Amino acid sequence: MSAVQSDTPRSAFVELSSASAKELVRNKKGSFSILFMVGFLFLLIVGINQAVNVAGRPAPVVSVSGDASSVSSVEAAFDDAGIALATAGSNATVTVQGESAIVVVDTADPPYWFGIVDALEGAGVSSSKISVVDDTGFVQSDLVRANLATIAALGFMAITFMGTALPLVAMRERGTLRLLGTTPLRKLTFIAAQTPVRAAAGLIVAAVVVVVSIVMGYLDFGGVLSLLVSFVLGLAMFFSFAYLLASRSRNTEFINSIAVIVPIVVMFASGDVFPKQILPDWIEVILQWLPSSWFVQAASADLVGSATMLPVPILWLMMAGCTVAMSLLAARLFVWDDRER
């Protein structure tokens, strides 16, 4: 019985999935490029955050005002955290109103304000209700926390564009797809078979972001499930765009250009590496409606506690709908070779 079972041929999907996984492992240059992009971006943002928000900043000296019922508990939290309190000569002021707090730091000599935020959260103020600005009104942000969702998006795009679309187009360029087109293999089976190993790589990126978020105190275990839903839907959506991009192209240079340009656009549209205060309001509105922004907003709702343009479940539905539409269109447009057009 075991001999009969071992001789049973595997399905075309399983065979292609296995071959795709082996090819991705053998392609060390492509795998390194994907890992390098994600790692380099993370280290870059950590370095920028260190230079902008940490290095050379003095310890905070805080004055607290606002609701009398809240001020005492906030001052107690600051005292427990070892943050100095002062009514005059402070380099940061905290105004507590109900469940929210506004932190204003001195522009001339801005203090290390992360400790202030941590103490406010320890006093029961939600991170989504804490605003940090300088005395000119310019928003201050923890660049690592604010850009973790963007890092995940760029990691997913590296896997789907560089690790999926580019090899498919290279296969068409070499004539490999033309040979496959002479077999009974269905196009949808071939496309779907490219996904499992790359989806596993995407889940590894998602797991790394989740672990970093928990270790850094950005995320509690209650928000993990919601974040993972955003990650799975976002990864699926990026796959659908990659397959659509690769459905007819036979120019690897074009795909390479897209793989470089699109992440820059996503960083500008969705992250906090570039300050959005310099943009006109109408441009900000347009950027918010990009599909990549749907994913970043949904993920950031759990990672940062930031507000979203629509409720997160609606953003999930939009990502799912976009995935289905783009996948069907990619399957419809996919050609083995130019002669099919």
Secondary structure, DSSP 8 states (H G I E B T S, - for coil): -HHHHHHS---HHHHHHHHHHHHHHH-HHHHHHHHHHHHHHHHHHHHHHIIIIITT----EEEEEE-HHHHHHHHHHHHHTT-EE-SSS-SEEEEEETTEEEEEE-SSS----HHHHHHHHHTT--GGGEEEEETT--B---HHHHHHHHHHHHHHHIIIIIIIIHHHHHHHHHTHHHHHTTSS--HHHHHHHTHHHHHHHHHHHHHHHHHHHHHTTS--GGGHHHHHHHHHHHHHHHHHHHHHHHTT---HHHHHHHHHHHHHHHHHHHSSSS-GGGS-HHHHHHHHTSHHHHHHHHHHHHHT----SS-HHHHHHHHHHHHHHHHHHHHHH--SSGGG-
